[in-house]
Amino acid sequence: MLIHLTPSFFLNYSDVSVNLIDVEIPELGLHLQNERDITVRFPAPNKRLHYVCRKKGRKAVYGILLNTDKNVTDITVITRWAVQGDVSTHRVHMHIVGADDAATDVIHLWSGVFNTPFRDKSPDLTKNWIPASCQPRLSVCAGDRPSEREPAIWRLADAAGIIRQQTEYFTAATVEPERLLTPTRSNDRLPALEDAFDCNVREYADTLRVLYAYPGVTVCPITEHEELIESDLTEEGKRDAFTAIIQPVLHEVRAVCPVFFTNTTNLMNSIRRFSTHFHALSDTEKQFVEYQINQPLFRVSVS
C-alpha cells in the first residue's frame, strides 16, 4: 500500500525558531531523523508552510511517500519539532477509510478530477472541510490556525502560549495509486515512487481504533466520562462497583492523560498502559471496566 503523508508546520512569526527533529510511525516501524532521512522544504506558494520531505536532491515536494508490505487502516504519525529550543510534539491518530491501494492525508487530493478516471474519494464526514484549516498541521499557538476539526484536537501549551503537545484524530481517504504517481499541474510536487520509504506493518499497543462509525470521534475530559459512568452505575444500584473498580482506574490514568478520544480504543489503551490497579483486577472485573469505558458517547450541540 502506498501512503502519502505531509507532516507540516505553519509558522506565522518571523521571531520564532522552528526546526524539525524527527517523524515516527510505530505501526510501520518507521523512525525518520531530520537531515539524515528527511528535511524541511517549502513547495507551497505560502512560505510560512514548512513541509517534511525525503532528504534527496533539491526539489521541494509535498510530504513523504511510504510503501507498506500490506494494507493498514490505523496509524499514528508522531512529528517532533524544536520550537524556540524546546520540543513540540504533534501526534496524529490517522484512520484511513476506503478500498483503494493508496492513501493520502492531503484533503484536496481526494476530490474528483475533471476529464479523468479519478472520482471524488472524500469520506462523508469530510465533505464540508476547508483544506487550508482542516489539514493536520502544527503551529506555534492554538489561535494561529482555527480548524473546523477543533472538537477532535487536543493541545497543551507552555506558559508562553507555545503548543508543546498537539494530539488529533484525523480521517484520511484511500485513492488510486495512479492519482499520486501521475504528474499533473496540481500535483507535480508529490514524492516519486522511487523515493518511497519501504516499511512493514506491525502491531502497536497504542494504536487508536474506531469502535463505532457513528456518532463520531471527539476529545472528552476523563472527568466528564467518569461522571457519566458514576451516574449510570448509581442509577443501576452499583455505586460500590464504581467506587471500588472504576474510580481508582480512572484516577491513575487521569494523572497522565486528562482527555481521551471518544468512541475509540484510546481510553482503554491508556488504562492498559498506565493503570496498575486495572492489571490487579480479576478477568471479570477487567471485562466490567472495558464494558463501561467503551460505551458509545454522543456529542450534543445546543443552538
C-alpha positions as CSV (number, residue, x, y, z in Angstrom):
1,M,0.0,0.0,0.0
2,L,1.2,3.5,-0.8
3,I,0.7,6.1,1.9
4,H,1.3,9.8,1.2
5,L,1.8,11.9,4.3
6,T,2.5,15.6,4.8
7,P,3.8,16.4,8.3
8,S,4.0,20.2,8.3
9,F,4.3,23.3,10.4
10,F,2.6,26.7,10.0
11,L,5.0,29.4,11.2
12,N,3.3,32.7,11.4
13,Y,6.1,34.6,13.2
14,S,9.5,35.8,12.0
15,D,11.0,35.9,15.5
16,V,10.2,32.2,16.4
17,S,12.7,29.5,15.5
18,V,11.3,26.1,14.3
19,N,13.4,23.1,13.4
20,L,12.4,19.5,12.6
21,I,13.6,16.8,14.9
22,D,12.0,13.5,13.6
23,V,9.0,11.7,12.3
24,E,7.9,8.3,13.8
25,I,5.1,5.9,12.8
26,P,5.2,3.0,15.3
27,E,2.7,0.8,13.3
28,L,5.2,0.8,10.4
29,G,8.4,0.5,12.4
30,L,9.5,3.9,10.9
31,H,11.7,6.4,12.6
32,L,13.0,9.1,10.3
33,Q,15.6,11.6,11.5
34,N,16.0,15.1,10.3
35,E,18.9,15.8,8.0
36,R,19.6,12.0,7.8
37,D,16.4,10.7,6.2
38,I,14.2,13.7,5.9
39,T,14.4,17.5,5.8
40,V,12.1,20.6,5.6
41,R,11.3,22.3,2.3
42,F,8.9,24.9,1.0
43,P,6.9,23.7,-2.0
44,A,3.8,25.8,-1.4
45,P,3.4,29.4,-2.5
46,N,2.8,30.3,1.1
47,K,6.3,30.1,2.6
48,R,5.0,30.0,6.1
49,L,4.3,26.3,5.5
50,H,7.2,24.0,6.4
51,Y,6.8,20.5,4.8
52,V,8.7,17.4,5.7
53,C,10.1,15.6,2.7
54,R,12.8,13.0,1.9
55,K,16.3,14.3,2.1
56,K,17.2,13.8,-1.6
57,G,18.1,16.3,-4.3
58,R,17.0,19.9,-4.1
59,K,13.4,19.8,-5.3
60,A,10.8,20.9,-2.8
61,V,8.0,18.3,-2.6
62,Y,4.9,17.9,-0.5
63,G,5.5,15.2,2.1
64,I,6.8,11.7,2.1
65,L,5.7,8.5,0.4
66,L,5.6,5.2,2.2
67,N,5.4,1.7,0.6
68,T,4.0,-0.8,3.1
69,D,4.0,-4.6,2.8
70,K,0.2,-4.8,3.3
71,N,-2.8,-2.5,3.7
72,V,-3.3,-0.7,7.0
73,T,-6.2,1.3,8.3
74,D,-4.9,3.0,11.5
75,I,-1.5,4.6,12.0
76,T,0.0,7.1,14.5
77,V,2.1,9.9,12.9
78,I,4.3,11.5,15.5
79,T,6.3,14.5,14.4
80,R,8.6,16.4,16.8
81,W,9.7,20.0,16.2
82,A,12.1,22.2,18.2
83,V,10.2,25.4,18.7
84,Q,12.2,28.1,20.4
85,G,14.7,25.4,21.5
86,D,12.1,23.2,23.3
87,V,10.3,20.1,21.9
88,S,6.8,20.4,20.5
89,T,5.2,17.0,19.6
90,H,2.4,16.7,17.0
91,R,0.6,13.3,17.2
92,V,-2.0,12.4,14.6
93,H,-4.2,9.3,15.1
94,M,-5.0,8.7,11.4
95,H,-7.9,6.5,10.4
96,I,-7.8,5.5,6.7
97,V,-11.1,4.7,5.0
98,G,-11.7,3.4,1.5
99,A,-10.8,0.3,-0.6
100,D,-8.1,1.6,-2.9
101,D,-4.4,0.6,-2.7
102,A,-3.1,4.1,-1.8
103,A,-4.0,6.8,0.7
104,T,-3.1,10.4,1.3
105,D,-3.8,12.9,4.1
106,V,-4.0,15.8,1.6
107,I,-7.6,16.8,1.6
108,H,-7.8,18.4,-1.8
109,L,-6.3,15.3,-3.5
110,W,-9.5,13.4,-2.5
111,S,-11.6,15.5,-4.9
112,G,-12.7,14.2,-8.3
113,V,-10.6,15.4,-11.2
114,F,-12.5,16.5,-14.3
115,N,-12.0,14.6,-17.5
116,T,-10.0,11.8,-15.7
117,P,-11.0,8.4,-14.2
118,F,-10.4,9.9,-10.8
119,R,-13.7,10.3,-8.9
120,D,-14.4,12.0,-5.5
121,K,-13.0,9.9,-2.7
122,S,-13.8,12.2,0.2
123,P,-15.4,10.4,3.2
124,D,-18.9,11.7,4.1
125,L,-17.8,13.4,7.3
126,T,-15.2,15.5,5.4
127,K,-17.4,16.9,2.7
128,N,-17.5,20.4,4.3
129,W,-13.9,20.5,5.4
130,I,-11.8,23.5,4.2
131,P,-8.4,22.1,3.3
132,A,-6.4,25.2,4.5
133,S,-7.8,25.0,8.0
134,C,-8.6,21.2,8.4
135,Q,-5.3,19.8,7.2
136,P,-3.5,18.3,10.2
137,R,-0.7,20.7,10.9
138,L,1.2,22.1,13.9
139,S,1.5,25.8,14.6
140,V,3.1,27.9,17.3
141,C,-0.1,28.9,19.1
142,A,-3.6,27.5,19.0
143,G,-5.1,30.7,17.6
144,D,-2.8,30.7,14.5
145,R,-5.0,28.1,12.7
146,P,-8.5,27.7,14.0
147,S,-10.0,24.5,12.5
148,E,-13.4,23.1,11.8
149,R,-11.9,19.9,13.3
150,E,-11.3,21.5,16.7
151,P,-13.5,19.0,18.6
152,A,-11.1,16.3,17.6
153,I,-7.9,18.2,18.5
154,W,-6.3,18.5,22.0
155,R,-3.5,20.8,22.8
156,L,-1.2,21.5,25.7
157,A,0.7,24.9,25.7
158,D,3.5,26.2,27.9
159,A,3.5,29.4,29.9
160,A,4.3,31.5,26.8
161,G,1.4,30.0,24.9
162,I,3.5,27.8,22.6
163,I,1.9,24.4,21.8
164,R,4.1,21.7,23.3
165,Q,1.7,18.8,22.6
166,Q,-1.0,18.6,19.9
167,T,-2.9,15.3,19.5
168,E,-5.6,14.9,17.0
169,Y,-7.9,12.3,15.3
170,F,-8.0,12.6,11.5
171,T,-9.8,10.6,8.9
172,A,-7.9,10.1,5.7
173,A,-9.1,8.7,2.4
174,T,-7.8,6.0,0.1
175,V,-7.2,6.9,-3.6
176,E,-5.9,5.2,-6.7
177,P,-2.1,4.8,-6.7
178,E,-2.1,6.5,-10.2
179,R,-3.6,9.6,-8.7
180,L,-0.4,10.0,-6.6
181,L,2.0,8.9,-9.2
182,T,0.7,10.6,-12.4
183,P,2.1,14.2,-12.6
184,T,-0.4,16.9,-13.3
185,R,-0.4,20.7,-12.9
186,S,-2.0,20.3,-9.5
187,N,0.3,17.6,-8.1
188,D,3.7,18.0,-9.9
189,R,5.4,18.3,-6.5
190,L,4.4,15.0,-4.9
191,P,7.1,12.5,-3.9
192,A,8.1,10.0,-6.6
193,L,7.7,6.2,-6.2
194,E,11.4,5.6,-6.2
195,D,11.7,8.0,-3.2
196,A,9.2,6.0,-1.1
197,F,10.3,4.6,2.3
198,D,9.7,0.8,2.4
199,C,8.1,-0.4,5.7
200,N,6.4,-3.3,7.3
201,V,3.1,-3.2,9.2
202,R,3.3,-4.3,12.8
203,E,1.3,-4.3,16.0
204,Y,1.4,-1.3,18.2
205,A,-0.3,-1.3,21.6
206,D,-1.3,2.3,21.5
207,T,-2.9,2.4,18.0
208,L,-6.2,4.2,18.2
209,R,-9.0,2.3,16.6
210,V,-12.6,3.5,16.0
211,L,-15.2,1.4,17.8
212,Y,-18.3,2.9,16.3
213,A,-18.7,4.5,12.9
214,Y,-21.3,6.8,14.4
215,P,-21.6,9.1,16.4
216,G,-18.0,10.2,15.6
217,V,-14.8,11.0,17.5
218,T,-14.2,14.0,19.7
219,V,-12.0,14.9,22.6
220,C,-13.5,14.4,26.0
221,P,-12.2,15.1,29.5
222,I,-11.9,11.8,31.5
223,T,-13.6,13.5,34.5
224,E,-16.7,14.0,32.3
225,H,-16.8,10.4,31.3
226,E,-16.2,9.4,34.9
227,E,-19.2,11.4,36.0
228,L,-21.4,9.7,33.4
229,I,-20.3,6.2,34.4
230,E,-20.9,7.1,38.1
231,S,-24.4,8.4,37.3
232,D,-25.3,5.3,35.3
233,L,-24.0,2.8,37.9
234,T,-25.6,4.7,40.8
235,E,-28.9,4.5,39.0
236,E,-28.4,0.7,38.5
237,G,-27.6,0.3,42.2
238,K,-23.9,-0.4,41.5
239,R,-22.2,2.6,43.1
240,D,-19.9,0.3,45.1
241,A,-18.6,-1.2,41.9
242,F,-17.9,2.3,40.6
243,T,-16.0,3.3,43.8
244,A,-14.0,0.1,44.1
245,I,-13.3,-0.7,40.5
246,I,-13.8,2.2,38.0
247,Q,-12.8,5.2,40.1
248,P,-9.3,4.0,41.1
249,V,-8.5,3.1,37.5
250,L,-9.6,6.4,36.0
251,H,-7.8,8.4,38.7
252,E,-4.5,6.7,37.8
253,V,-5.0,7.4,34.1
254,R,-6.3,10.9,34.5
255,A,-3.0,11.9,36.1
256,V,-1.2,11.1,32.9
257,C,-3.9,11.6,30.2
258,P,-6.6,14.1,31.2
259,V,-8.5,13.6,28.0
260,F,-9.3,10.9,25.5
261,F,-10.9,10.4,22.1
262,T,-14.5,9.2,22.4
263,N,-15.8,6.1,20.6
264,T,-12.3,4.7,20.1
265,T,-9.9,2.3,21.9
266,N,-7.9,5.4,23.2
267,L,-9.0,5.3,26.8
268,M,-8.7,1.5,27.2
269,N,-5.2,1.8,25.6
270,S,-4.2,4.3,28.3
271,I,-5.8,2.2,31.0
272,R,-3.8,-0.9,30.0
273,R,-0.6,1.2,29.8
274,F,-0.8,3.3,32.9
275,S,-3.2,1.7,35.5
276,T,-1.6,-0.7,37.9
277,H,-5.0,-1.1,39.6
278,F,-6.5,-2.4,36.4
279,H,-3.9,-5.1,36.0
280,A,-4.6,-6.2,39.6
281,L,-8.2,-6.8,38.8
282,S,-9.8,-10.2,38.1
283,D,-10.7,-11.1,34.5
284,T,-14.4,-10.5,35.3
285,E,-13.6,-7.1,36.7
286,K,-11.5,-6.2,33.7
287,Q,-14.4,-7.0,31.4
288,F,-16.6,-4.9,33.6
289,V,-14.2,-1.9,33.2
290,E,-13.9,-2.4,29.5
291,Y,-17.7,-2.6,29.0
292,Q,-18.2,0.7,31.0
293,I,-15.3,2.5,29.3
294,N,-16.3,1.6,25.7
295,Q,-19.9,2.8,25.9
296,P,-20.7,5.0,22.9
297,L,-20.7,8.7,23.6
298,F,-22.6,11.4,21.8
299,R,-21.7,15.0,21.4
300,V,-24.7,17.3,21.9
301,S,-24.8,20.7,20.3
302,V,-27.2,23.3,21.6
303,S,-28.1,26.1,19.2
